[in-house]
Amino acid sequence: MKYNEMPIVFDCKGCRLIGIITSTQKQSTAAVLIVVGGPQYRAGSHRQFTLLARNLAENGIPSLRFDYRGMGDSEGDSRGFEELNDDLRSAVSALISSIDCVENVIIWGLCDAASATLYYAYTDIRVCGIILLNPWVHTEIGANSARLKHYYLTRFLQKAFWIKLSSGKVDIIDSLKQILSTIFKIVSNRLWHSKIMNAEATLSNDQTFISRMLDGLNQYSCRVLIILSGNDLVAQEFQQLVKTNRDWNKALSLAKVETSVIKEANHTFSSRIWRQKVNELTINWVSKNFILPIDKKI
């Protein structure tokens, strides 16, 4: 199916935001808003967002990818993911007003864009679904735990490590120092964490960004798709959080949430095979759950 790409300029609090609408002649009542994560612009790492938008359009699903304020070609001061609600609201409005028949929007976000999506989605009834890729829930203790489990312990199980060790290519003393340092940081952080638990218990949920994300997920009533990379510390830190935190575990066990892991994929799904898998999961999930064309071309 052929697609059309159209540049768009829309306002957010007096700043001009720049985006690209990708669509086809097929009509759809829902569209996808692709939100930029991290220090990049609307094309995405290795053109991931551009290729996703075109693949969506080839399957009859329109989309908007844009630069929020202070990013890429858009005006305004740079801002973190915790300050994107106005940008997302403006983008949702621009997407709906730019394409006939579109009434609802699915937000697609990678890394801290997924975190920003959880902040925003429940506040806008026009958001009928959200797709979160490798959500950013970084803490020092979480990162160290994920590194110990998914890097150091995995290395010990790899044949290549023992071959290098036997050949003298691995500095065993240095490796042990790194492992012990990581374990020390985990223990220290957990001891400190236990000391401040009582104080944190008196704070409202919006005092930490991870608590705000969980609060947003619990308040959002529509469907959620989570896509995780199998070879990414950000994704592994998120999985560790879900495994060890009862509230997060409960939230992801709800019927509205579906989770899929792409084995071996890195954080930005940099290979063609991994990108295609992300596109396939996205298109199938959107087509299954919303009023969209059902013919697919992956």
C-alpha positions, -999 to 999 in steps of 0.1 A, spaced: 0 0 0 14 34 -10 19 60 17 20 98 18 43 119 40 33 155 49 52 180 71 32 196 98 38 226 121 16 230 152 16 251 183 25 242 219 24 271 244 36 296 218 63 274 203 62 259 168 66 221 168 77 202 137 64 168 127 57 144 98 23 129 92 25 95 74 -8 82 60 -26 64 32 -59 68 14 -75 41 36 -96 57 64 -90 48 100 -106 59 133 -73 57 152 -37 67 145 -3 63 162 16 91 178 54 82 178 71 100 207 108 106 207 128 93 236 162 106 247 184 131 229 172 123 193 147 137 169 117 124 149 137 101 126 149 80 155 181 60 159 190 43 127 158 59 112 137 36 134 107 60 137 107 68 100 106 32 91 80 24 117 57 52 104 60 40 68 53 4 78 23 15 98 10 34 68 16 5 44 -9 -14 67 -35 14 67 -24 29 100 -17 67 100 9 82 123 26 114 135 62 115 146 74 149 159 100 169 178 88 181 211 99 215 224 137 220 225 143 189 204 152 186 167 137 213 146 111 224 171 112 257 190 115 262 228 138 253 256 150 217 260 131 197 287 131 163 303 105 135 299 88 146 331 77 179 313 61 167 281 24 167 289 17 199 270 37 187 240 19 154 239 -15 171 242 -7 194 214 6 165 192 -26 144 199 -47 174 188 -27 180 157 -28 144 147 -66 141 151 -73 174 133 -49 166 104 -65 133 93 -102 128 85 -120 101 105 -93 99 132 -109 102 166 -84 84 189 -47 80 193 -23 52 203 9 66 218 41 47 210 72 56 231 107 41 236 127 45 268 120 77 286 93 85 260 75 54 275 79 70 309 65 103 296 36 84 281 26 69 314 26 104 329 2 116 302 -20 89 288 -46 87 316 -52 125 315 -65 124 279 -96 104 269 -86 105 233 -56 81 240 -72 47 234 -40 26 238 -3 29 247 28 10 235 58 12 258 92 0 247 120 -5 273 105 19 299 130 40 317 129 32 355 166 38 362 179 39 398 214 32 410 204 0 429 183 -12 400 211 -7 375 236 -25 397 213 -54 403 205 -58 366 242 -56 357 252 -82 383 225 -107 372 224 -101 335 260 -93 327 284 -108 353 265 -140 361 257 -146 325 293 -141 315 303 -169 339 280 -193 320 295 -185 286 320 -208 270 339 -179 254 346 -164 288 363 -196 301 383 -199 268 396 -163 273 403 -170 310 423 -202 302 443 -183 275 452 -155 299 432 -129 280 410 -121 310 423 -101 340 407 -122 367 417 -99 395 402 -69 377 371 -88 369 366 -99 406 372 -63 417 344 -51 394 320 -78 406 328 -71 443 324 -34 437 290 -39 421 279 -62 450 291 -36 475 271 -9 458 239 -30 458 243 -38 495 251 -2 504 222 12 484 198 -13 499 209 -5 534 204 32 527 171 25 510 158 7 541 168 37 563 146 61 543 117 38 536 97 52 565 102 87 554 93 79 518 62 62 529 48 95 541 53 111 507 27 112 479 31 90 449 42 119 427 74 125 447 94 100 426 92 95 388 89 57 391 59 61 415 44 86 391 47 61 363 30 34 383 3 58 393 -3 67 356 -4 30 346 -30 23 374 -52 52 364 -50 44 327 -80 22 319 -73 13 282 -50 -14 267 -13 -14 271 14 -32 251 49 -35 266 78 -45 243 111 -53 259 146 -61 245 162 -93 257 197 -78 256 193 -44 272 201 -32 308 172 -7 307 147 -34 299 163 -58 324 161 -31 351 124 -27 343 119 -65 345 138 -66 378 115 -38 392 84 -57 381 97 -89 397 107 -74 430 80 -47 435 46 -61 444 27 -31 431 44 -31 397 39 -69 395 2 -65 402 -2 -37 376 14 -57 348 -7 -87 357 -39 -69 348 -58 -81 317 -53 -47 300 -15 -52 299 3 -74 273 40 -79 274 64 -93 247 102 -98 248 123 -97 217 152 -120 225 187 -108 217 174 -73 207 194 -43 220 179 -11 234 170 6 201 163 -26 181 191 -17 158 190 -47 134 165 -51 105 151 -83 121 145 -66 155 129 -36 139 106 -58 118 96 -77 149 87 -44 167 67 -33 137 49 -66 135 40 -66 172 28 -30 169 7 -34 138 -9 -67 149 -17 -53 184 -32 -21 170 -52 -39 143 -65 -65 168 -76 -40 194 -89 -10 175 -110 -2 145 -84 -3 118 -78 -22 85 -70 -58 91 -49 -65 61 -12 -64 71 21 -62 52 51 -67 74 
